[in-house]
Structures are given as C-alpha cells and as structure tokens.
Amino acid sequence: MIEKIRITNFKIFKNLFLDDLHQITLISGKNNVGKSTLLESIFFSNCYFSAESFTTINTIRGAANTLRTDIWKSFINAYSKKNSFEIEKFENGIKINIAVELMDNRNLIAHSLLDNTNFVDIQVPGKSNDNRNITHQLSISASDTENKDTLQYFVKFDGQIQAVSNSSPDNPLRNCTYTNFISSKSLINQSFLAEMLGGLDIEGKSDYVIKALQILDPEINGIKTFVQNGVIRLYASMKDGRSMPIDHMGDGISKLIVICTLILSNQNGLILVDEMENGFHYSVHKKIWEAVYEAAKISNVQVIATTHSYECIKGASEAMGENRDFGYIRLDNISDTISAKTMSSEQLKIAIESNLEVR
C-alpha cells in the first residue's frame, strides 16, 4: 500500500506532499484544487511503464487523445518551461522515485549520444529512420534502493506512441500494484464485469456484492448474466422473481457494483474512486462505506477516493469511527499553491461533532 507520496510539477501541483495515506483514504476540497489530479498522479505512478497510461488519463478526463506533443505537455505544471515532473512515493516501506522529462528534437540528438540509447524500430512507413520522423520524446526513469528502470516514449508522425527501453520487462519496478481508476464519467463494461463476477462466484465472494447492492435496493437477491445477440448483459434477480437489467436500475446501482466487484477481484490492489458520492442518496453513505471497508479488508485492497459531499465525509466518519485504517485529507489552494491538511479518523469525528467545516 502507498503510505506517502510527493508530487512535483505535475499538472496543478507545484510540490504536494501527502504523508499519511491509509487503507481507506478520503480526499476533499473546493473545486479546482486537484482532487482528480491527485488520483491521476497516483494512477500514473503505478502505470508509468505503459504508453496507455497517458491516453487513459486523458480519456478519464474526457479529453481528446491527439497524439501530438500536447498529450504530454498537459501533464506538466501550468504548461511550465521546466518540461518535467517527478513523483516520489513510499509503498510497502520502499521509496520509489519516478522522474519524467519532455524533450524537444534539439535535445533528442544530444540525449541519444550521451545515453547511447538504442533508437531501434522508430520506423515510419515510407520515410527514412531519422529524427524528422519523431515529433517528440518523453524520457522516464524510475528507481528504488535496489533497482533502476529507464524508458523512453516517442510520438511519431504517423500518430503512434512507441516505447524503447534499456530495462528488462522483468524489472521489479514494473511489478506494480494492480490499479483501477473509477472516474465520475466511467461507463459500466458489462462483459468485463461479468467475467469478474464469475470469478467472485467461484471464490465464494459474490454474496458480498449482493449484500452491498441491497443497501440501495433490498429486493435484489442475485445477479444473472445473459447473452443477447452476442452481447453480454447483467441482470439483477429480484425477490419477486423478476429480472431487471443492471444498467436500467440507476447510476447508484451501476457504480456500487463496479466498486465492490473491483475491490473484491483485485487482491492486494489499489482502487481509485473519483467523486465517490455520485449516484448515492445522502442517507446511505454510512452503509456504503461499511461495505467498501469490508470488501477492502477481505482483499487487502487500498481505496483512495475523492468527494465534494459533506454527507459522504460524515458517512465515512460514522462508518469508520476511530479506525486507524481510515484517514481524511483536505486539499486547499493557498497563494496559488496546493497544500494538504491531514486528519486522523478521530480528528475528523471531533471536527464533525463540533460542526466545523471539513470540506
């Protein structure tokens, strides 16, 4: 699990340090203080070795993946001239540093000579293999106390991202925690979900998903999978014998089944949830958090979520009590710099009971 993280020059963050992440961590703050960006940085720190990490983050944001230089430029703080960002994290007691540098073509030649990097397979059909075929280069290096990983990405004129690395694919640094990002814009992938639910059924864990769904609709007593015209559809089995399509039962049902299924399916993993409160009535937040915590303990999963909602914060506090597995962080923008205020579960409970503003 990630215990601490420092983010430097990444999007809105100049230098943000979080020193007290827990198995369950809830993050809040006003608009545009970087709640979603914080989740993106954590996601990137676990997926930096995949070119899809950049396009995935843009897709989560609803931004276009143009495969031009700005696909990377947008990750740099305020489009600054520094052209780099760093993420330092402590995970399971190990300090890991990830440094990312964006270089233009002038630096490309010099860097290749200094680093003796093997620029193989940078071929564009019908064109010669020279620097004019490369529009931009991104250099990534990662290290811990025992290992080092280097990776370079290239955007080519034919609209492809290509990676070249001096490191082995078996490098321990690439054995990252399996990470899922549930955004406020996430759509339910019923085929993927059906496969995971089938696995949970075999493991005897599917009842935990049903129990969670009953928080929102007590009449649900099971989940069925149907194939219609080659398309997999999920249905909720109701106590009166009816079968209801999951995607017709409201956003809350769809979101909760995704959250609980991902937590229970990814042993020792990390689940990031943006805008946790979306789709849930204020009266059920406590029970939702109880279900999330139960699933997280079963699978030893870390859950980091964001919210704007006081009711969501209050529900988490009531569900977790003074549990040391829970922590709360509020992000603030002070003099154009984002900072973090950390509260323990006990401190948050006292603040809420004292009617203090905690969002």
Helices and strands as residue ranges (DSSP letters): E 2-10, E 13-18, E 24-29, H 35-47, H 52-61, H 70-73, G 77-79, E 84-91, E 94-103, H 105-115, G 131-133, E 134-143, E 148-156, E 161-164, G 172-174, E 179-182, H 190-203, H 206-216, E 220-228, E 231-238, E 243-245, G 246-248, H 251-265, E 270-273, G 282-284, H 285-299, E 302-306, H 310-320, E 326-334, E 337-344, H 345-353
